[in-house]
Amino acid sequence: MRVLWVINLILPAFAASQGLTASVREGWLSGLYRAVRGAMGAETDFSLCIAYPEPPDETISDRIEWDGVVWYGFREDLKHPEKYDARMEQRFSWILADAQPDIVHVFGTEFPHAGAALKAFGRPERSLVGIQGICTRIAECYMAGLPEDVQREVTIRDFLKRDSLRQQQKKFAMRGERERETVALAGHITGRTAFDEHETGLMHPGRVYHPMNETLREEFYTGQWEKKGVIPHRIFLSQGDYPLKGFHYLLMAVAELLREEPDTYGDLTVAVAGNSVIGGNGSRIPLFLKIGTYGKYLRRLIEEEQLADHVEMLGSLSASQMKEEMLKAGLFACPSELENSPNSMGEAMLLGVPVVASDTGGIPSLLKDGREGILVRPGDIHGLAEAIRQIFDEPMIASLYGENARKRALVTHDPEKNLRRLFEIYGEICGEPAVTEQ
């Protein structure tokens, strides 16, 4: 069996081999690749090809053989991925003619290359799409309770980049349209939650839904959170660079705790990974030229609530750095307005870090409230503050939540189990075993 993966982020290992730059946000894909690659060899009849987006300043690579896999580059306007370019269909026609796959497996649905690949393939019965988020619903929830005047505001940076909050929301709505088109082109879907199963059923009632969990980055399968090793009252947030992620909710909850118990929580810190939208990263560009509306709003919150000494922006982190930050935090927070299956939460669960998360989207399919962590209604500032308070004030319960979450995650994200499931799905689609023992 020959399978072509169409991916939306270049894998770090391949990027390093070719001298290219890769994103740190694709850990789930590296985990699956590592497992699949380990199963390939002389004793199987399974082979893999991968089509990946080339960086814009690179020459498209027709065909590269590396690590026992055939790699094909394709060009996409990564700054405006919501725009469809029919020329990609020509590129994928060439890739498909060369790869001759039995199955095309598309990871992610919202970018034009996903639809282009499936249109070029033209075989929905052999097309499989892996769901990540649900962009239509993300667009609906994108503003996450921001005041109307903030939603309407446009900073100089927003104007120059044509990237105001409402323009960002519109981009997700356009991606939602692409997503519906992509799902309609595929006969088969893989997902992980009751939320994504329901949503894809609304988009394409005739699709076959295959439950399959994700394999995460290998660094998070070793090591375990211990209360004695943490920095007191430290909260870790894996991403906070746009409203949907709920960074402002967390700031408001922290402000409430500080107002009510300043002596107890005077050392409380929110450590935030990823792009800093509030500035302070050492850039020489004046702040008023580089800060967007959401960053401006966060800075105002921080100033009004006197939180400057309680927020630490960590910047982009490698897997090992993120693991280190998680292990020294008292809890992992996921205060998003909407999520399907946040991988950073899964990684925190693997380590046994106590979790406080929003009761939204697919999160309840991954974590049981009151047993493996605490779930709070999105935007419930008081509820979020109380959940944080419980984790910090009741260390035995926090440790129990973390241990239960770790046991759950080791099953959910078991690499061998998930690899077997992937091959089962491939076999079901083709009507034959995906990997044959010699």
Buried (B, 14 or more C-beta within 10 A) or exposed (E): BBBBBBBBBBBBBBBEEBEBEBBBBBBBBBBBBBBBBEBBEEEBEBBBBBBBBBBEEEEEBEEBEEBEBBBBBBBBBEEEBBEBBEEBBEBBBBBBEBBEBBBBBBBBBBBBBBBBBBBBBEBBEBBBBBBBBBBBBBBBBBBBBBEEEBBEBBBEBBEEEEBBBBEBBBBBBBBBBBBBBBBBBBBBBBBBBEBBBEBBBEBBEEBBBBBBBBBBBBBBBEBEBEEEEBEEBBBBBBBBBBBBBBBBBBBBBBBBBBEEEEEBBEEBBBBBBBBBBBBEEEEEEEBEEBBBBBBBBBBEBBEEBEBEEBBBBBEBBEBEBBBBBBBBBBBBBBBBBBBBBBBBBBBBBBBBBBBBBBBBBBBBBBBBBEEBBBBBEBBBBEBBBBBBBBBBEEBEBBBBBBBBBBEBBBEBBBBEBBBBBBBBBBBBBBEEBBBEEE
